[in-house]
């Protein structure tokens, strides 16, 4: 089981990034939250099986939204992140 947090920068607000992230997470089978940040970035936390999280990360780096573009991101593996059973846009 992996637990991650990401902060994603680029053209990621106003382009359906959070909604498409939720769809991606549900399709892959990972759980967590995604939200817009005041600085224009998107923050997410996710948990799931190691191989599913790795797939999720790769697809997030390539932007789940066709109109979005990820230019930079930070990624942390953190076992203290709350384990969730759904994926929500907050």
N, C-alpha and C positions, 0 to 999 in steps of 0.2 A: 504494500500500500504506500503510495506516494502522496504527499501533501505539498502544494506549491502556492506561491503568491507571485503575481507578475504585475508590473506596471508597464503599460504599453504606450509609446509615444508615436506621433505621426498624424496622419489624417484619419482619426479614429472616432471623432464625435460628429454626430449629424449625418452619418453614412450607414446606419444600421448595424454598426459593429457589435454592440451589446446583444441585440436581438439575434444576429447570426451566430454569435458566440454561444448563446443559449441553445440554439438549434444544433450546432456542432457538438456541444457537450452531451446533449440528450442522445444524439445519433451514436456517438462514441461510447457513452456509458460512464461519463465522469460527472461529479457533483460539485456544487460550489455556488459562488456569487460573482457577479460582474457589475461594476458601477462606473459612471463618469466621475472624474476628478475636476476640481476647479481650475487646475492648470492646463486643461485640455487633453489630458491623458485618460486612459482607462485602466482601472485596477481590477484584478480578479484574484480569487482564491479558488483552488480546485483540489479535489481528492479523488483517488481511484486507484485501480490496479496499475502497477508500474508501467507496463507496456501501453496501456490506454492513455496514461498521463503523458508519456513521451510522444505519442501520436498527436494528442491534443496540443501540446506545446509547438510542435512543428507546424501544425495548421494555423495556430494563432500567429506565429511569426510571419506566415504568408498572408495574413488577414482573411478572416472568414467572410468578410464583406467585400463584394466585387468592387465597390466604390471606395473602399478604405485602402490605406497604405501604411504599413508599419515601418517606421524609420529607425526606431531604437526600442529597447526593452530591457528591463531588469527581471531576473528570475531568481527566486530563492526557494529552496526546499526547506520546509519548516514543519517538524512533527508536532508543534504546538497548535497548528491551525485547527479550528473546529472541523470535525468530520460531519459532513452534510449528506443528506439522502436525496436531495433534489438540486436543481440548478436554477437560480433565480437572478433576474435583473433587479438590482436594488438602487 
